[in-house]
Amino acid sequence: MELRLDIEGATPEEIARGIKAAQAIFDQARITAEQAAHGMFALEGWDIRGFPEGQEPSEQEQKAADAWLEANRAACDACCSGWPEDKVCRHLVLELVGVLRSKVEAANPANWPERRRLFGDLIERLETATGPDRQIDIDIAFALGWVDERGTPEQAAELDLPYLTSNLAQVAAIAHKSLADWTIEIDQEPCDARVINPRRGDDILTMT
């Protein structure tokens, strides 16, 4: 696992300085970079779901996310030290590369194989849906790791899940954010949709 800093215009020496500053934050917090990244994944997942009550990241995940955000700030400050103020980076630019799982896979690694197999079926059902469908909503929630098992339309209502199938553009946006670095193609020839795992280069799903 390797930390990476992507700041336009930075020299290799400045990048190395920023990464060193980020690592110092993790060391001070007695947390690994991977643990911090997973905490950030949990926080972003909660954001994607619209900050539902009762589904907040755990205290441990929140502390890990805080460490990631602090490390990102430290990396930016160290890397851009001496730069003109308008050039200093102020957004999330710290990344972890290697075997880190996607946000969807990391949400619940134990049932990831089952959730992964559901993607093709979900694509087909979304393509043929004639309107909002709460069963598809909760199946999407399961596939993304928001809930631990497949549920019912009634449970979707109880959990106050967003009406994903009332806005398919929202589903696409969530997919792109949750499967960062994956290739997601929609309405492309010769297939209507496919998702490609960058670590394997294979199609998780392809629907025509």
C-alpha positions in Angstrom: 0.0 0.0 0.0 1.4 3.4 -1.0 0.3 6.9 -0.4 0.1 9.1 -3.4 -0.3 12.9 -3.7 -1.7 14.5 -6.9 -1.0 18.2 -6.9 -0.5 19.9 -10.2 2.8 21.7 -10.7 4.4 20.1 -7.6 8.0 18.8 -7.9 8.9 15.2 -6.9 10.6 16.7 -3.8 7.5 18.7 -2.8 5.3 15.6 -3.3 7.7 13.6 -1.1 7.5 16.3 1.5 3.7 16.3 1.5 3.5 12.5 1.8 5.9 12.6 4.7 3.7 15.1 6.5 0.6 12.9 5.9 2.3 9.9 7.2 3.4 11.8 10.3 -0.3 12.5 11.0 -1.2 8.8 10.8 1.7 7.9 13.0 0.7 10.5 15.6 -2.9 9.1 15.5 -1.5 5.6 15.8 -3.5 4.5 12.7 -2.5 3.1 9.4 -3.2 5.0 6.2 -5.4 2.1 5.0 -7.5 2.3 8.2 -7.9 6.1 7.7 -8.9 5.6 4.1 -11.6 3.1 5.1 -12.9 5.5 7.6 -13.1 8.1 4.9 -15.0 5.6 2.7 -17.5 5.1 5.4 -18.0 8.8 5.8 -18.4 9.3 2.0 -20.9 6.4 1.9 -23.0 8.1 4.5 -22.8 11.3 2.5 -23.9 9.5 -0.7 -27.0 8.1 1.2 -28.0 11.6 2.3 -26.8 11.4 5.9 -29.6 9.2 7.2 -30.1 9.1 11.0 -29.0 5.8 12.6 -26.6 5.0 9.8 -23.7 7.3 10.8 -20.2 6.0 10.7 -19.0 4.4 13.9 -16.9 6.4 16.3 -13.9 4.5 15.2 -14.6 5.2 11.5 -15.2 8.9 12.2 -11.9 9.2 14.0 -10.2 7.4 11.1 -11.9 9.8 8.6 -10.8 12.8 10.7 -7.2 11.5 10.5 -7.5 11.2 6.8 -8.8 14.7 6.4 -6.1 16.1 8.7 -3.4 14.1 6.8 -4.7 15.6 3.5 -4.4 19.1 4.9 -1.0 18.5 6.3 0.1 17.1 3.0 -1.2 20.1 1.1 0.5 22.5 3.5 3.8 20.8 3.4 3.8 20.2 -0.4 2.8 23.8 -1.2 4.9 25.5 1.4 6.2 28.8 -0.1 3.7 28.8 -2.9 1.6 31.9 -3.7 -1.6 31.7 -1.7 -3.9 31.3 -4.8 -1.9 28.2 -5.9 -2.0 26.3 -2.6 -4.1 23.2 -2.9 -7.1 23.1 -0.6 -9.0 20.0 -1.8 -8.7 16.2 -1.3 -5.6 15.1 -3.2 -4.3 12.3 -1.0 -4.8 8.8 -2.3 -3.9 5.3 -1.3 -2.8 3.0 -4.2 -2.2 -0.8 -4.2 -4.7 -3.4 -3.2 -7.1 -1.0 -1.5 -10.7 -2.1 -2.2 -13.3 0.1 -3.8 -15.7 1.8 -1.5 -18.4 -0.8 -2.5 -16.1 -3.8 -1.8 -14.7 -2.3 1.4 -18.2 -1.6 2.8 -18.6 -5.3 3.7 -15.9 -7.6 2.3 -17.6 -10.7 3.8 -20.6 -10.5 1.4 -18.8 -8.7 -1.5 -18.9 -11.8 -3.8 -22.7 -12.1 -3.4 -23.2 -8.4 -3.9 -20.9 -8.4 -6.9 -23.0 -11.1 -8.7 -26.1 -8.9 -8.2 -24.9 -6.1 -10.4 -25.8 -7.7 -13.7 -29.4 -8.4 -12.5 -29.7 -4.8 -11.2 -28.7 -3.3 -14.5 -31.2 -5.4 -16.4 -34.0 -4.5 -14.0 -33.1 -0.8 -14.1 -33.3 -0.9 -17.9 -36.8 -2.4 -17.9 -38.2 -0.6 -14.9 -41.2 1.6 -15.8 -41.1 3.7 -12.7 -39.9 4.0 -9.1 -39.4 0.5 -7.5 -38.6 0.2 -3.8 -37.5 -3.4 -4.2 -34.8 -2.3 -6.7 -33.9 0.6 -4.3 -33.1 -1.8 -1.4 -31.4 -4.2 -3.7 -29.1 -1.4 -4.9 -28.5 -0.5 -1.2 -27.5 -4.1 -0.6 -25.2 -4.2 -3.7 -23.5 -1.1 -2.5 -23.0 -2.4 1.0 -25.4 0.1 2.7 -27.4 -2.7 4.3 -26.1 -6.2 5.3 -28.7 -8.3 3.5 -31.3 -8.1 0.8 -34.6 -6.7 2.1 -38.1 -5.9 1.2 -39.9 -2.8 -0.1 -41.3 -2.3 3.4 -37.8 -2.3 4.8 -36.7 0.3 2.3 -39.4 2.5 3.7 -38.5 1.8 7.3 -34.8 2.6 6.6 -35.9 5.8 4.7 -33.7 4.8 1.7 -33.5 7.4 -1.0 -35.8 6.8 -4.0 -33.0 5.9 -6.3 -35.2 4.5 -9.1 -37.0 7.8 -9.4 -33.7 9.4 -10.6 -31.5 7.0 -12.6 -28.9 9.8 -13.1 -28.5 9.6 -9.3 -27.9 5.9 -9.5 -25.2 6.5 -12.1 -23.6 9.2 -10.0 -23.5 7.0 -6.9 -21.9 4.2 -9.0 -19.2 6.5 -10.2 -18.5 7.8 -6.7 -18.6 4.4 -5.0 -16.6 2.6 -7.6 -13.9 5.2 -8.0 -11.1 4.3 -10.5 -13.4 1.7 -12.1 -14.6 2.0 -15.7 -18.3 2.6 -15.9 -19.9 2.8 -19.3 -23.6 3.5 -19.9 -25.4 3.6 -23.3 -22.2 2.5 -25.1 -22.0 0.2 -28.1 -22.0 -2.8 -28.4 -23.2 -2.9 -24.8 -25.7 -0.7 -22.9 -23.8 -0.9 -19.7 -20.7 -2.4 -18.2 -18.5 -2.0 -15.1 -14.8 -3.0 -15.3 -12.6 -3.8 -12.3 -9.3 -1.9 -12.9 -7.3 -4.5 -10.9 -8.4 -7.3 -13.1 -9.5 -5.7 -16.3 -12.5 -8.0 -16.6 -16.2 -7.0 -16.9 -18.1 -7.4 -13.7 -21.3 -7.0 -15.7 -22.3 -6.5 -19.3 -25.9 -6.0 -20.4 -27.2 -5.5 -23.9 
